[in-house]
Amino acid sequence: MTSLGIIIGVTSVILLTSIGNGLKNYINQQFEALGANSIYIYPGQIFNDNGGFSNSGGMMANNFTQKDVSNLKRKFKNMEIMPVTATFADIKSSKNTKKSVEIAGSVAEYGTGNNLLPSEGNGYWFTKEDETKKSPVIVLGNKIATDLFPSGNALGKKIIIKGKELKVIGVLDKKGSGMGGGSIDDHAFVPISIAFDFSGNENINAIVVKTPSKDLIDQTKKDLTKFMKEKYDEDAFSVFDSSQLLNSINSIISILTVGLTGIAAISLVVGGIGIMNIMLVSVTERTKEIGLRKAIGAYPRAILIQFLIEAIILSCLGGLIGILLGFLGTLAINPFFPAKITLSSVVLAFGVSSIVGIVFGVAPARKASKLSPIEALRYE
């Protein structure tokens, strides 16, 4: 019971830091899967001056146009220019309905450029011909395909979106989160010409520029920014690569992890107070023992060290149990959520628990060391 606060605190600290680190690794993997040489052009200011996300990001009154895409293709002939438009709609199969799904429309190159091609046996991505002919085809994210067709085998099946019948030509593997934070598994992809029909306009929500090499990223961003300024105000668009977005997301996760870990660490303080109170009671209960030790020659410093060591042992024991529970908790949640224990979090949690034992063990240890041996022997 004495160490319970320490156990809870250390367990909480390790679990929260493990979840934060695991989430960072997961997001890093997702961005790596999108490719390291992609540049994104979004409406509005995505980032503020400090590198964080802006409150006005994506709030430009008018999205990009097909003319913008055509001009970019003429200017940057050695780059892949991939426009993206999105709308939300219900998707219906013969038996099930998936509510408010994001339907992303893009070009044939988008699947290859963003590692979204269905794996072997799961169909194919739509072609340039599908785009030109407005072929009623669709590629489903993994979760959407499972929800609409629980028995499997969604390929070749028909679905209905806004009264239009489309054929499922591909099903993606599980992908997880992508640009904008939404899960790719909950997206559906159609040729951009079909997406225009769904939305009722030809607005472009974003433009992805794929460079031939990662080394060209910085210069291309400068060139794209200069080009876009010829038509739009500087605060009307954002040009960035995945590393910028990743850094901003990671900084947010780090702040949240530190904040939540700090809250969890309050348990360590509560645990330290508990140890101090129990040790003070122990001093009172063992007054005669202390008096006897002093009477046969124990120095005050020896008494102080004895009680201080007892407090540290209680604290460290609680820390070790907390580390074990944190490790087991991380293993338990890992199949459902990415979590990763790091050596630094273990050292931090155990170090803090040890310091708590020292700090809160000083008061009872000093009290014990200052007892008069005569008064202590008389104590009943």
C-alpha positions, 0 to 999 in steps of 0.5 A: 500500500505504501508504494501504490502511488509510486506503482501507479505513477511509474506505470502511467508514465511508461504507458503514456510515453510508450503510446506517444513514441509508438504513435510517432513511429507509426506516423513516420512509417505512414509518411515514408510509405507516401514517398520521400520526394512528394511536395504538396500544394494546399489552399490556405496557410497550413503552417504558422510562423512557428512551424505549427499548424495555422488556424486558417489552413485550408480556408481559402474561398476558392480552391485550385482550378484545372487551369492551375494544374495545366499551367504547372504541367507546362512549367514543370515538365519533368515532374508528375503533377497530380491533382486531387479533389474530394467529396463526401457521400454515402456508398451503397452495396446490395446489402450494406451502406457506408455513411459519409465516406470521403471519395477522392478523385485523382489521376492514374499516376496518383496510385503509383506516386503514393504507393496505393496500388492494390497488391496482387490478386486485389485488382488494379488502379484505374488507368488514364483511359478510365479517366478520359472515358469517365469509366464508372470504376472505383478503388476501395480502401480496405475497411470500406470493402470489408464493411460493404462486403463482409463475406469478402470478394468485393472485386467486380461488385457494383456499388452506388454513389449519389445514384451512380453505379460503379464497378469495384476494380481494386481493393487496397491493403491496410494502409492506416492514416495518410495526409490530413490525418484520415485513414486511407482504409476509409477512403475510396478512389475514383478517376478525377472526372468521376469525382467532378460529377459527384461534387458538381464542380471542377475545383481542385482541393490539393495538388501533389508534385512528385520530383524525380529525386529527393535532392530536388525537393528544396529547390522545387518548393521554391520554384513552386512557391514563386510560380503560385505567387504569380496568381495567388496571394502568399497567404492563399496557398501552402507549399510543403513536403512530407517532412514539414508536416511530419515535424509539425505532427511530431511536435504536437504529439511530443507536447501532448505526451509531455503534458499527459506524462506530467499529469501522470507524474503527479501520482509519483508525488502523491506516492512520495507523500504516502511514503513520507507519512508511513515512514513518519508513523514508522519512526513513532512506532519504532521510537524505542528501537531508535533509542536503544540503537543510540544508547549502544553507540549509533550515531545520528547519521547512521539512524538517518541513513537507515530510514532514508534507505528504507524509504528509497527501497520502498520507492524503488520497489514500487518503481520496479513493479511499475516498470513491469506493469507498464511493460505488460500494459504496453504488450497488451495494447500493442495489438490494438494501438502502436506502442513502444517502450524506450530505455529513456522512459524506463530510466526516467520513470525509475530515476524519478521514483528513486528521487521521490524516495530520497526527497520524501524520506528525508523528513522522517529520517531526520526526525528519527536521527534527532530523537533523544536516546533517553526520551526514546527509551522512555517512550511508551 
